[in-house]
Amino acid sequence: MSAFPFDIAATDGAARTGVLRTPRGDIHTPAFMPVGTAGTVKALMVDQVKQTGADIILGNTYHLMLRPSAERVKRLGGLHRFMRWDKPILTDSGGFQVMSLSGISKVTEEAVTFKSHLDGSKHVLSPERSMEIQADLLGSDIVMQLDECVSWPAEHDRAAQALRLSARWGQRCKDYFGHRDSQALFGIQQGSTFQDLRQESSDRLREIGFDGYAIGGLAVGEGHEAMCDTLDYAADMLPANRPRYLMGVGKPIDLVEGVARGVDMFDCVLPTRSGRHGQAWTWDGPINIRNARFAEDETPLDAFSDCAASRDYSRAYLHHLFRAEEILGQVLLSWHNIAFFQALTAAMRQAIIQGRFDAFRSAFKARHLRR
C-alpha cells in the first residue's frame, strides 16, 4: 500500500479529479507543478508561488547536484528549508539530462557519466545515487526513478533499448528506496510513440510496483497531435488507482488534452520562461506584451483573477516595463502565468466534478485556438 493515499473524487469520461495526500499537504488533481529547477521558481518568491494556489513544485537532481551540491543542501537542512517551501516537492531524477545533454554524457548499464555543463567536472549518476540525492539529501517528497529518455524521432529498437534499461534502473531504484512512510517513488513509462513498447514498459512498471506512474518521453519533438495520439493509449495502460504524471508538459491546450485522456499531474518551465520573454498566457491564448497595440491598453491581463499581477497592473504598464527592460516586468508576467496555469487546473477540477468537462474542453479549445 502506498504511503500517499490517492482519492479520486469524480470522473467525467477519462478525465478525473482527486487528492494525493502527503505528509506536507494535499495535492489536488489535475495539478500543475511550477518548475523550481535550481531551488527557485525563476523570478518569484515562494510566497508568490503559494498565492497562485500551487500545491507542489518541482526541483531537479542534476542541477542541484552540481550547484550547490546535494550534500550542501542536506547540511543546510534539506531542500524545503533551504528554499523556504513547506509544501510537497517532486524532484526530477536527472534522466531528462541524459537526452538533453547527450553530447556531454555517456550511458552504461551501471550509470550515466556526465561532464558538468558548468565547469567540465565529471559526475556519475546511478539509480542508487539518484535515489540518495533525491530522498536522503534533498529530502524530496515525490522521488522519480532514474530513466533513459530518447528524443523523437526514435527507431523502434532504440526506444525498446531505452525502456528496458529504464525498467532495470526502475527496479534498482525501488530496491534502494524500499518503502518509506513520508516519501513516494514514481516509475516512468517510456516507449516513444510505439504502442507495443508503451505496453511493455507499463507491464514492467506494474511488476515492480510504484506509488505513482509518470509518462515520459513525450514533448521531445513529436508535436501536439502525435503526443495526443500516444496519450490515447499510454495513460490507460497505467494503474487507475494511482496518480499519472505527464512529464514536461506543457502548453495550456496540452494540459486540457492530457486531462481528457486521464492524466493527473503536469510540470513545465513554460509559464516562467514565457514570462521572462514577454509572453502572457490568457484564456484567449498567448499574447506578446511587447506588441505596440498594448502601449495604451489600460485593461489588466485578467480582471477577475485572484493574482495581483494579473488583476492590478495594466497591459500598458507591463508593455512599458518590457520596453524599458525593467526586471519587474519579468516578475509580474511570470507570476501571472503561474497563476493562470493554476486557475486552468482549478477550472478543470470543477468541470469534472460538475460533469461538464467535455463542454469545458470544447469551449476552451475554441477560445484558446481561435487566434
N, C-alpha and C positions, 0 to 999 in steps of 0.2 A: 504493500500500500504506500502511495506517495506521501511524503511529508507535507506536501502542499495540496490540500483538497481543491478540486476544481468543480464548482457547482454551475451547471448550465441552467439558467433561469427560464429561457424561452428560445424557441427556434421558429424560423419562418423560411420554409424551403430548406436549403442547405445553410443559410445564414443562422448564426446563433449568438446569444449574448449570455454572459455568465460572470462568475467571480473566481479568480485564482487567489486563494487565501495563503498569505505568507506571514511569518512572524513580524515582519516590518510593515505590514499593511496589506490591504486588499488591492488586487489589480482587476479593474472592471474591463471586461472584454466585450466587443473588439477594443483593443488597446493599441495606441501608437506610442512608441518609446523614443523620446528625443535622444540623439546620439551625443554622448559626452566622451569622445574618443580618448582624450588625454586627461581625464578627470575634470572636464568642464564642458558644458553645453555652450558652444562658442558664442561669445558676446553677451552672455546672460549670467546673472547671479542665480543661485539656486532658488531664492525666494521668488524670483520672476518665473522660473520654470514651474514651481509649485502652483503659483497663481493661475497658470494656464489649465490646471486640472490634471497634469501628468501624474500617474501613479507609480511610474517606474522609468528609469533611464538606463542607457547602455554605456558601458566602458569597454576598452579594447586592450586585450592582453599584450599584443605585440608592441603597441606604442608605450604602454606603461612599463613593460619590462625593460625597455630601452631608456626611458626617461620618465620619472626619476629613478626607476628600478622598483620592481615589486617588493624587494626586501626593504627598501627605504619606506615605501608606503606602509608596510607591515610595522616597522619600527615607530611610525608616526600614528599608529592606531587603526590602520586599515583604510580602505578607500572611502567608506561612508564618513568617517571622522575627518579624513584628510580634506575632502571637498565639501563637508558640511551638508551632506544629503542623507536624511534619516529614513527615507523610503527605500523600497527594493531597488537593487541594481542587478542587471544582467550583463555579463561580460562575454564578448566575442572571444573565441578561443585563439585567434591568430591564424586560423585556417584560410581566411579570405586572402591574407597577405601571401600565402603560398602561390596563389594565382596572380594577384595584382603586382607582386614584386618578384615574379618568376625569374627575372634577369639576375637577381642577387640572392637566389635561394636554390637549394638542392633538396629533393625529396628522396628519402630511402625508406625501407620498411621500418627502420627504427625511429626515425625522426626527420624533422625539417631543419636544415642548417641555413641560417640567414647571415648575410652581411648587413649590418646596420646601415640604413639609408642616411644616418646622421654622421657617422664617423668611420664606417667601414669595418667596425669590430665584428668578430664572429660570435654568433649565438646559436645554441642548439635548442630546439623546441620539440620535445617528445610529447606523446599523450600524457605521460605521467607528470612531466614538467608543466604542461599547460594546466593540469588539474591542481598541482601545487600552487602555481601562481594565482589562479582564479579563486580557488576555495580556501587555501590556507594562508596566503599572503595578502591578496587584495580583500578577501572576505566577501566575495560576490554572493548574492542570494540565489541567482539562477546561473549555473555554470554550463557552458556549451562544450560538447565534446570536440576534440581536435579532428578536423576532417580535411580532405583534399577536394578543392573546388576547381572545376575546369571551365575555361571560358567557352563562349559559343562563337562559331560552330565547333562541335566536338565530334570526332569519329566515334562510332558505337563502341569499338574496342577500347579506345582511350577513356571514354566515360565509364565503361564497365570496370576497367582497372582502377579508376579513382574511387568508385563507390565501394569496391571490395576492400581497398586499403582503408577507406573511411570506416567501414564496418569492423575491420580488425582493430583499428585505432579506437573505435567506439567501445569495444569490449575491454581494451586496456584502460580506457578512461573509467569505465564502470568498475573495474577491478580495484583501481586506486581509490575512487570516490566512495565506493561502498554505499551504505545507507546513512544519511545524516538527517537529523530532525529539523535543522534550521536552514538547510540548503537543498536545492534541487538540481538535478542533472538532466539536460536535454540532449537527445540524439538528433542527428542531422541526416535527412533523406537526400541522396544525390541520384544522379542518373541522367543529367542534362534533359533533353526533350524526348527521351525514349521511354515509352510506356512500360516496356518489359523490364527495363533497368530500374525505373522508379519502383516497380512492384518488388523486384528482388531486394532493393535497398530497404524498403518498408518491412519486408518479411524478416530480414536480418535484424533490423532495429527492434522489432516486436520480440524476437527471440531473446535479445539482450535485456530489454525492459528498461524504459526510461521514465522520468517524471513528466516529461513533455517532449514534443517532437517538432523539429524545425524542417522547413522545406528550403534546402539550399540549392545553389547552382542556377538560380534564375536572376533576372535583372543583370545579366552579364553580357548583354549584346543581342539577345534573341528578339527583343521588341515586345510591345504590349500584347499583340494578338497571339504570338507564339507562347508567351507567358501564360495567358489565359487558357489557351488550348491545353497546356501542360497541367495547369491547376484543375482543369475539368476532371481529371482522374487522380492527380497526385495527392490532393488534400484528403480525399475519401479513403485512400489507402492507409492512412494513419489512424490510430485508435480514436474512436469518437469520444471517449470519456476523459481524454487528456488534452491540454491546450496545444494548438497548432500554430506555429510561428513561421511566417514568411519572411526570410531574412533579406535585409537591404532594400525593401520596397516600401514606399516609392512615391509616385505622384498621387494626388487625391483620387483620380479615377482608378488607379491600381488598387488602392485600399478598398474602394467600393466593390470592385470586381472580385477582389480576393475574399472579402466577407461573403459575397454572393455564392462563393464556392466552398465556404466552410472554414476560412482562416480566422484565427482569433487574435493574433499579435503581429505587429509590424514594427520595423525601425527603418530610418533613412536619414542621411545627412542633408537631404534636400531642403527642408524648411530653413535651416540656418545658412546653408550655402547660398540659397536663393536670396535670403535676406541681406547677406553681405554684398550682393551684387545688384541690388535694386529691384528684385522681383518679389512682388507680393502675391500670395495665393488668396483668392476670394471665392465666394460662392458662384461667381460668374467666370471663373477661370483665372489664370495668372495675368498680372499687369506689370509693365515696366514703369516704375515710378519716375524714372528719368525722362520719360516722354514729355514733350513740350505741352501736350494737352492738359497736363496736371499742374502747370505753373500757377494757375489762379483758381484751382479747384478747391473750394473750401469744405467739401464733404470729407468725412473720415473714411477709412477703409471699411469699417463696419460699425455703424451707429448703434447696433443692438448687441455688440459684443460685451462680455464682462472684462475684457482685456483693455487696460488703459491705452496701450499702444495702438490698438485697433480703433478705439472709440474717441479718444481725446485729442488726437492730432490730425490736422487736415492733410489731404494729399498734397496741397500746395507746399506746406511746411516740409513734408517728407521729401518732395521734389527738390526743394531748396537745399536740404541737408546733403542729399547725394550730389547735387551740382557743386556744392561748396566743399565736398569731400570731408564732411564732418562725421566723426565716429558715431555720434548719436543716431544718425540715420540707419546705420547697420544694426545698432542695438534695437531700435524700435521695430524695424522690419523683421528681424529675426524673432523678436518677442511676438509680434503679430502672427507670423507664420506658424510658430509652435502652437499658439492659441487657436489658430484656425484648424490645424490638424486635430487638436483635442476636441474642438467643437464638432468636427466632422464625425469622429468616432462616437461622441456622445449622441449625436443625432441618429447615427445608425443603431446604437443600442436601443434608443427609444422607439425607432421604427420597427425593430424586430419584436420588441415587447408588445407593440400595438398591432402586430400582424400586417404591417403595410410596407415591408421592406421593398418589395418589387416596385411599388409606386414611388417610393423614395429614390430607388436606384434609377428608374426611368427619368424622373424629374431632374435628378442631379446630372445625369448624362446629357440630357437635352440642354440644360442651362450651362453646364460646365464646358461643353464641347462646341457650343454654337459660334465661338469666336473664329 
